[in-house]
């Protein structure tokens, strides 16, 4: 055993460094071939998005936004599902404390009921009503189009 001036065996150090470098080289190679595969899949997605625009008139930007939002929701759901029940409860309490009630299961249910007209906005919690773009009365009287969220003028 050859001990260097700082107490580390240079031969063992070299062996470990070279092993790590070999793995790094393998990873770089795999990333390169995987990147090509990913580029091919992205090209396929682009073709599908183009077809959606050409065949069905679906706007590309909004379509991509839908895809991204669904992907993010799946990731958020997976984070929550990987927690124990007590951790989920604590997460809900923390989100509520931050005003993120609409992201909790209870908040999502309340938002869905409001969208379906099963509950008036006064019945929802203050956090939800505070996030509204217009006054609650505008939503209840139909002066806000539910599909777009844009305010409409009342017809006389």
Backbone as CSV, one residue per row, in Angstrom:
resi,resn,N_x,N_y,N_z,CA_x,CA_y,CA_z,C_x,C_y,C_z
1,UNK,0.852,-1.162,0.000,0.000,0.000,0.000,0.900,1.228,0.000
2,UNK,0.630,2.088,-0.958,1.412,3.302,-1.119,0.606,4.471,-0.559
3,UNK,1.058,5.060,0.515,0.342,6.153,1.159,0.977,7.469,0.744
4,UNK,0.160,8.386,0.248,0.633,9.712,-0.140,0.852,10.575,1.077
5,UNK,1.249,11.801,0.822,1.587,12.703,1.926,0.366,13.109,2.757
6,UNK,-0.840,12.944,2.238,-2.019,13.306,3.023,-2.768,12.091,3.565
7,UNK,-2.161,10.930,3.497,-2.750,9.726,4.069,-3.691,8.993,3.130
8,UNK,-3.788,9.401,1.874,-4.669,8.739,0.909,-3.814,7.927,-0.044
9,UNK,-4.223,6.692,-0.268,-3.519,5.808,-1.181,-3.799,6.272,-2.625
10,UNK,-2.776,6.747,-3.325,-2.976,7.265,-4.683,-3.507,6.212,-5.660
11,UNK,-3.122,4.955,-5.491,-3.601,3.902,-6.388,-5.102,3.676,-6.215
12,UNK,-5.559,3.626,-4.969,-6.993,3.452,-4.716,-7.775,4.677,-5.193
13,UNK,-7.238,5.859,-4.919,-7.887,7.083,-5.363,-8.036,7.075,-6.881
14,UNK,-6.982,6.713,-7.579,-7.018,6.647,-9.046,-8.072,5.645,-9.507
15,UNK,-8.135,4.491,-8.847,-9.107,3.461,-9.211,-10.533,4.001,-9.075
16,UNK,-10.840,4.653,-7.963,-12.185,5.183,-7.739,-12.525,6.317,-8.712
17,UNK,-11.569,7.206,-8.941,-11.795,8.317,-9.870,-12.059,7.773,-11.271
18,UNK,-11.238,6.818,-11.723,-11.407,6.254,-13.056,-12.737,5.510,-13.185
19,UNK,-13.166,4.841,-12.125,-14.466,4.157,-12.149,-15.597,5.165,-12.320
20,UNK,-15.535,6.255,-11.564,-16.573,7.292,-11.673,-16.547,7.950,-13.047
21,UNK,-15.366,8.201,-13.581,-15.248,8.809,-14.905,-15.803,7.889,-15.990
22,UNK,-15.584,6.581,-15.844,-16.122,5.627,-16.819,-17.650,5.654,-16.813
23,UNK,-18.206,5.723,-15.630,-19.664,5.794,-15.525,-20.173,7.098,-16.134
24,UNK,-19.479,8.199,-15.880,-19.872,9.489,-16.462,-19.848,9.425,-17.982
25,UNK,-18.865,8.753,-18.544,-18.771,8.588,-19.994,-19.958,7.780,-20.513
26,UNK,-20.302,6.704,-19.810,-21.461,5.887,-20.199,-22.746,6.705,-20.140
27,UNK,-22.895,7.501,-19.095,-24.090,8.336,-18.940,-24.183,9.338,-20.088
28,UNK,-23.063,9.980,-20.421,-23.058,10.953,-21.516,-23.455,10.290,-22.829
29,UNK,-22.968,9.089,-23.066,-23.298,8.362,-24.292,-24.799,8.021,-24.321
30,UNK,-25.296,7.539,-23.199,-26.715,7.193,-23.117,-27.586,8.432,-23.296
31,UNK,-27.169,9.549,-22.717,-27.922,10.795,-22.875,-27.988,11.196,-24.342
32,UNK,-26.878,11.024,-25.054,-26.850,11.379,-26.471,-27.832,10.556,-27.282
33,UNK,-27.833,9.246,-27.085,-28.755,8.394,-27.849,-30.193,8.610,-27.382
34,UNK,-30.372,8.857,-26.111,-31.714,9.111,-25.600,-32.242,10.459,-26.102
35,UNK,-31.358,11.444,-26.231,-31.767,12.754,-26.738,-32.309,12.622,-28.155
36,UNK,-31.686,11.787,-28.966,-32.177,11.565,-30.332,-33.573,10.965,-30.296
37,UNK,-33.782,9.989,-29.440,-35.090,9.361,-29.298,-36.124,10.401,-28.864
38,UNK,-35.754,11.254,-27.906,-36.669,12.292,-27.421,-37.017,13.278,-28.536
39,UNK,-36.027,13.654,-29.330,-36.276,14.575,-30.442,-37.267,13.971,-31.435
40,UNK,-37.149,12.685,-31.679,-38.087,12.014,-32.588,-39.509,12.044,-32.018
41,UNK,-39.647,11.787,-30.724,-40.974,11.812,-30.098,-41.562,13.235,-30.118
42,UNK,-40.700,14.243,-29.871,-41.151,15.641,-29.915,-41.640,16.007,-31.316
43,UNK,-40.970,15.508,-32.334,-41.401,15.765,-33.709,-42.779,15.145,-33.961
44,UNK,-42.992,13.946,-33.413,-44.305,13.304,-33.530,-45.377,14.143,-32.836
45,UNK,-45.058,14.663,-31.647,-46.013,15.529,-30.926,-46.338,16.759,-31.759
46,UNK,-45.337,17.362,-32.368,-45.552,18.554,-33.181,-46.502,18.235,-34.326
47,UNK,-46.314,17.077,-34.952,-47.205,16.664,-36.039,-48.643,16.515,-35.539
48,UNK,-48.820,15.958,-34.362,-50.163,15.790,-33.788,-50.785,17.154,-33.499
49,UNK,-49.992,18.060,-32.938,-50.492,19.407,-32.627,-50.861,20.135,-33.914
50,UNK,-50.029,19.986,-34.950,-50.344,20.589,-36.247,-51.632,20.011,-36.817
51,UNK,-51.797,18.707,-36.703,-53.015,18.058,-37.202,-54.241,18.542,-36.428
52,UNK,-54.094,18.717,-35.112,-55.217,19.218,-34.308,-55.627,20.606,-34.787
53,UNK,-54.655,21.424,-35.123,-54.929,22.776,-35.627,-55.587,22.705,-37.005
54,UNK,-54.996,21.904,-37.912,-55.482,21.836,-39.288,-56.829,21.123,-39.402
55,UNK,-56.982,20.014,-38.693,-58.187,19.194,-38.836,-59.352,19.671,-37.980
56,UNK,-59.048,20.164,-36.761,-60.131,20.500,-35.824,-60.144,21.972,-35.426
57,UNK,-59.196,22.753,-35.940,-59.169,24.180,-35.608,-58.773,24.462,-34.166
58,UNK,-58.075,23.524,-33.542,-57.659,23.684,-32.143,-56.418,24.577,-32.106
59,UNK,-56.501,25.707,-31.397,-55.350,26.613,-31.345,-54.148,25.938,-30.682
60,UNK,-52.988,26.099,-31.303,-51.778,25.423,-30.832,-51.365,25.859,-29.434
61,UNK,-51.335,27.153,-29.179,-50.850,27.653,-27.890,-51.716,27.133,-26.746
62,UNK,-53.029,27.197,-26.927,-53.939,26.721,-25.889,-53.842,25.204,-25.722
63,UNK,-53.668,24.504,-26.845,-53.530,23.048,-26.790,-52.296,22.657,-25.995
64,UNK,-51.172,23.343,-26.279,-49.948,23.067,-25.517,-50.132,23.387,-24.037
65,UNK,-50.866,24.465,-23.753,-51.122,24.838,-22.361,-51.919,23.739,-21.651
66,UNK,-52.903,23.190,-22.336,-53.688,22.086,-21.752,-52.774,20.902,-21.443
67,UNK,-51.928,20.546,-22.408,-51.006,19.424,-22.198,-50.109,19.672,-20.999
68,UNK,-49.552,20.872,-20.904,-48.632,21.209,-19.809,-49.357,21.184,-18.469
69,UNK,-50.565,21.761,-18.424,-51.326,21.793,-17.168,-51.664,20.374,-16.705
70,UNK,-52.059,19.517,-17.646,-52.383,18.131,-17.275,-51.144,17.407,-16.753
71,UNK,-49.999,17.648,-17.382,-48.750,17.047,-16.930,-48.410,17.527,-15.520
72,UNK,-48.562,18.818,-15.274,-48.257,19.375,-13.948,-49.207,18.826,-12.889
73,UNK,-50.492,18.734,-13.230,-51.456,18.173,-12.268,-51.095,16.742,-11.902
74,UNK,-50.697,15.953,-12.906,-50.308,14.567,-12.641,-49.110,14.510,-11.704
75,UNK,-48.151,15.407,-11.911,-46.982,15.447,-11.033,-47.378,15.846,-9.616
76,UNK,-48.235,16.842,-9.501,-48.693,17.279,-8.174,-49.479,16.174,-7.477
77,UNK,-50.340,15.506,-8.227,-51.099,14.401,-7.650,-50.171,13.285,-7.178
78,UNK,-49.137,13.004,-7.959,-48.188,11.944,-7.588,-47.435,12.309,-6.311
79,UNK,-47.083,13.571,-6.175,-46.393,14.007,-4.952,-47.281,13.745,-3.748
80,UNK,-48.538,14.124,-3.844,-49.480,13.954,-2.731,-49.738,12.473,-2.451
81,UNK,-49.898,11.683,-3.521,-50.191,10.256,-3.357,-49.035,9.499,-2.707
82,UNK,-47.823,9.995,-2.847,-46.662,9.334,-2.258,-46.482,9.666,-0.781
83,UNK,-47.428,10.375,-0.211,-47.364,10.749,1.203,-48.306,9.865,2.017
84,UNK,-47.966,9.725,3.277,-48.856,9.057,4.218,-50.067,9.967,4.464
85,UNK,-51.138,9.414,4.989,-52.365,10.178,5.236,-52.106,11.382,6.147
86,UNK,-51.295,11.200,7.170,-50.998,12.319,8.076,-50.223,13.415,7.360
87,UNK,-49.317,13.006,6.466,-48.543,13.991,5.695,-49.460,14.750,4.736
88,UNK,-50.426,14.032,4.147,-51.387,14.681,3.256,-52.215,15.712,4.021
89,UNK,-52.633,15.351,5.227,-53.387,16.281,6.060,-52.560,17.521,6.382
90,UNK,-51.299,17.317,6.724,-50.421,18.448,7.033,-50.226,19.316,5.795
91,UNK,-50.052,18.687,4.641,-49.922,19.432,3.384,-51.163,20.292,3.146
92,UNK,-52.346,19.708,3.341,-53.596,20.452,3.163,-53.670,21.643,4.120
93,UNK,-53.270,21.418,5.363,-53.301,22.499,6.353,-52.339,23.620,5.965
94,UNK,-51.166,23.244,5.481,-50.186,24.249,5.085,-50.656,25.033,3.859
95,UNK,-51.253,24.325,2.879,-51.773,25.016,1.697,-52.901,25.960,2.095
96,UNK,-53.750,25.511,2.992,-54.843,26.366,3.468,-54.279,27.615,4.150
97,UNK,-53.245,27.435,4.952,-52.636,28.571,5.644,-52.041,29.569,4.647
98,UNK,-51.593,29.064,3.505,-51.043,29.936,2.474,-52.111,30.504,1.544
99,UNK,-53.359,30.091,1.746,-54.440,30.570,0.891,-54.611,29.751,-0.368
100,UNK,-54.046,28.563,-0.413,-54.131,27.708,-1.589,-55.239,26.663,-1.444
101,UNK,-56.363,27.055,-0.921,-57.445,26.106,-0.660,-57.933,25.443,-1.941
102,UNK,-57.930,26.159,-3.045,-58.459,25.577,-4.276,-57.638,24.384,-4.750
103,UNK,-56.407,24.227,-4.261,-55.557,23.116,-4.667,-55.753,21.877,-3.799
104,UNK,-56.472,21.998,-2.704,-56.704,20.842,-1.845,-57.904,20.062,-2.378
105,UNK,-58.062,18.803,-2.003,-59.220,18.034,-2.470,-60.550,18.717,-2.120
106,UNK,-60.646,19.289,-0.923,-61.866,19.981,-0.537,-62.093,21.207,-1.412
107,UNK,-61.043,21.972,-1.644,-61.154,23.162,-2.482,-61.507,22.819,-3.917
108,UNK,-60.916,21.753,-4.442,-61.229,21.327,-5.807,-62.694,20.909,-5.911
109,UNK,-63.197,20.220,-4.908,-64.604,19.812,-4.919,-65.515,21.036,-4.880
110,UNK,-65.173,22.016,-4.064,-65.981,23.233,-3.983,-65.967,23.983,-5.311
111,UNK,-64.802,24.070,-5.932,-64.703,24.754,-7.224,-65.531,24.017,-8.280
112,UNK,-65.477,22.701,-8.275,-66.246,21.918,-9.246,-67.742,22.120,-9.029
113,UNK,-68.180,22.117,-7.780,-69.595,22.341,-7.492,-70.033,23.721,-7.953
114,UNK,-69.186,24.709,-7.756,-69.525,26.062,-8.183,-69.634,26.125,-9.701
115,UNK,-68.735,25.448,-10.397,-68.777,25.431,-11.855,-70.050,24.763,-12.365
116,UNK,-70.481,23.732,-11.663,-71.660,22.986,-12.084,-72.948,23.625,-11.588
117,UNK,-72.841,24.727,-10.868,-74.021,25.417,-10.380,-74.676,24.747,-9.190
118,UNK,-73.967,23.866,-8.516,-74.536,23.155,-7.384,-74.434,23.955,-6.092
119,UNK,-73.685,25.013,-6.129,-73.475,25.778,-4.905,-73.263,27.230,-5.306
120,UNK,-73.825,28.149,-4.556,-73.603,29.556,-4.855,-72.228,29.956,-4.371
121,UNK,-71.729,31.036,-4.903,-70.399,31.483,-4.515,-70.356,31.947,-3.072
122,UNK,-71.492,32.425,-2.520,-71.489,32.811,-1.115,-71.234,31.610,-0.213
123,UNK,-71.554,30.408,-0.708,-71.345,29.212,0.083,-69.902,28.754,0.092
124,UNK,-69.092,29.317,-0.769,-67.696,28.926,-0.819,-66.898,29.712,0.199
125,UNK,-65.707,29.257,0.471,-64.873,29.947,1.455,-64.358,31.261,0.896
126,UNK,-63.930,32.128,1.766,-63.420,33.437,1.375,-62.232,33.347,0.446
127,UNK,-61.393,32.313,0.598,-60.216,32.209,-0.258,-60.623,32.070,-1.715
128,UNK,-61.694,31.314,-1.968,-62.131,31.115,-3.342,-62.735,32.401,-3.885
129,UNK,-63.614,33.053,-3.122,-64.243,34.270,-3.624,-63.234,35.388,-3.824
130,UNK,-62.177,35.431,-2.992,-61.170,36.472,-3.154,-60.424,36.318,-4.467
131,UNK,-60.371,35.101,-4.998,-59.656,34.867,-6.238,-60.475,35.161,-7.480
132,UNK,-61.728,35.564,-7.317,-62.571,35.831,-8.466,-62.184,37.140,-9.139
133,UNK,-62.336,37.153,-10.450,-61.973,38.329,-11.227,-63.027,39.427,-11.077
134,UNK,-64.283,39.052,-10.924,-65.372,40.006,-10.812,-66.109,39.779,-9.501
135,UNK,-67.090,40.571,-9.225,-67.887,40.435,-8.008,-68.698,39.139,-8.078
136,UNK,-68.931,38.479,-6.922,-69.722,37.244,-6.934,-71.088,37.428,-7.572
137,UNK,-71.714,38.586,-7.398,-73.037,38.811,-7.978,-72.998,38.699,-9.497
138,UNK,-71.890,39.104,-10.123,-71.775,39.007,-11.575,-71.801,37.556,-12.035
139,UNK,-71.199,36.679,-11.250,-71.199,35.273,-11.610,-72.594,34.683,-11.448
140,UNK,-73.251,35.047,-10.366,-74.556,34.464,-10.068,-75.634,34.953,-11.024
141,UNK,-75.532,36.189,-11.499,-76.554,36.725,-12.391,-76.282,36.389,-13.843
142,UNK,-75.186,35.693,-14.111,-74.878,35.294,-15.474,-74.175,36.368,-16.274
143,UNK,-73.652,37.402,-15.584,-72.953,38.469,-16.296,-71.501,38.128,-16.566
144,UNK,-71.119,36.898,-16.239,-69.793,36.406,-16.587,-69.999,35.080,-17.299
145,UNK,-69.490,34.996,-18.514,-69.652,33.771,-19.300,-68.804,32.673,-18.678
146,UNK,-69.421,31.551,-18.244,-68.659,30.499,-17.572,-67.590,29.870,-18.460
147,UNK,-67.837,29.828,-19.777,-66.870,29.193,-20.664,-65.577,29.988,-20.754
148,UNK,-65.718,31.334,-20.784,-64.542,32.170,-21.004,-64.099,32.921,-19.766
149,UNK,-65.011,33.147,-18.818,-64.692,33.944,-17.648,-64.717,35.431,-17.933
150,UNK,-65.158,35.811,-19.156,-65.232,37.224,-19.498,-66.567,37.802,-19.075
151,UNK,-66.541,39.037,-18.632,-67.748,39.715,-18.194,-68.590,40.065,-19.416
152,UNK,-69.898,39.844,-19.293,-70.812,40.167,-20.383,-71.763,41.239,-19.923
153,UNK,-72.320,41.941,-20.863,-73.303,42.966,-20.528,-74.657,42.289,-20.409
154,UNK,-75.441,42.678,-19.411,-76.778,42.072,-19.271,-77.658,42.485,-20.448
155,UNK,-78.443,41.527,-20.935,-79.363,41.824,-22.022,-80.628,42.420,-21.456
156,UNK,-81.152,43.425,-22.143,-82.386,44.087,-21.645,-83.540,43.787,-22.524
